[in-house]
Amino acid sequence: MIEDIKKRALHRTSILEGQLRGVAKMIENEEYCMDIIAQSRAIQKALASLDKLLLENHLRTHVTHMFEQGGDEREQAVAEVLKVYDVGSR
């Protein structure tokens, strides 16, 4: 894993852990539903941001290598990205 991306991804997971604990506490305290939903949406955005970092790392490392190998390796790289984003194949 690229060191800078790893550091940023770990930082974001720490933030996400705190946000999730916060939502659990909000639910436990029976706080206003819309406030809980707003926090949940913030978590979803943070997860999407984490996904972008992880995808960047994957493209810069694994996919680059697999494309250099060509053939089946290249096709596997494409299939993996399509699968994770539920795009499917042709």
C-alpha positions in Angstrom: 0.0 0.0 0.0 1.2 3.5 -0.8 2.3 5.0 2.5 0.6 8.3 2.2 -2.7 6.7 1.2 -2.4 4.2 4.1 -1.9 7.0 6.6 -4.8 9.0 5.3 -7.1 5.8 5.1 -6.2 4.9 8.7 -6.9 8.4 9.9 -10.4 8.3 8.2 -11.2 5.0 9.8 -10.4 6.5 13.2 -12.8 9.3 12.5 -15.4 6.8 11.3 -15.1 4.8 14.5 -15.8 7.9 16.5 -18.8 8.8 14.3 -20.3 5.4 14.6 -19.9 5.4 18.4 -21.6 8.8 18.4 -24.6 7.5 16.4 -25.0 4.5 18.8 -25.0 7.0 21.7 -27.6 9.2 19.9 -29.8 6.1 19.4 -29.3 5.0 23.0 -30.3 8.5 24.2 -33.3 8.6 21.8 -32.2 11.8 20.2 -34.2 13.4 17.4 -34.4 11.1 14.4 -33.4 13.7 11.9 -30.2 14.5 13.8 -29.3 10.8 13.8 -30.0 10.6 10.1 -27.8 13.6 9.5 -25.0 12.0 11.3 -25.6 8.7 9.4 -25.4 10.6 6.1 -22.1 12.2 7.2 -20.7 8.7 7.9 -21.8 7.5 4.5 -20.0 10.4 2.9 -16.9 9.6 5.0 -17.1 6.0 3.8 -17.3 7.1 0.2 -14.2 9.2 0.8 -12.4 6.2 2.2 -13.5 4.2 -0.8 -11.9 6.8 -3.1 -8.6 6.5 -1.3 -8.7 2.7 -1.4 -9.6 2.7 -5.1 -6.8 5.2 -5.8 -4.3 2.9 -4.1 -5.6 -0.2 -5.9 -5.4 1.5 -9.3 -1.9 2.9 -8.7 -0.6 -0.4 -7.4 -2.4 -3.6 -8.3 -4.2 -2.5 -11.4 -1.1 -0.9 -12.9 0.8 -4.1 -12.4 -2.0 -6.3 -13.8 -2.3 -4.1 -16.9 1.4 -4.4 -17.4 1.1 -8.2 -17.3 -1.7 -8.0 -19.9 -3.9 -10.8 -21.0 -5.9 -12.6 -18.3 -4.4 -10.3 -15.6 -5.6 -7.2 -17.3 -9.1 -8.7 -17.7 -9.2 -9.7 -14.1 -8.3 -6.1 -13.0 -11.2 -4.8 -15.1 -13.6 -7.4 -13.8 -12.7 -6.7 -10.2 -13.4 -3.0 -10.5 -16.6 -3.6 -12.3 -17.7 -6.1 -9.7 -17.0 -3.9 -6.7 -19.1 -1.1 -8.2 -21.9 -3.5 -9.3 -21.4 -2.5 -13.0 -21.1 -6.1 -14.3 -19.5 -7.2 -17.5 -20.6 -6.9 -21.1 
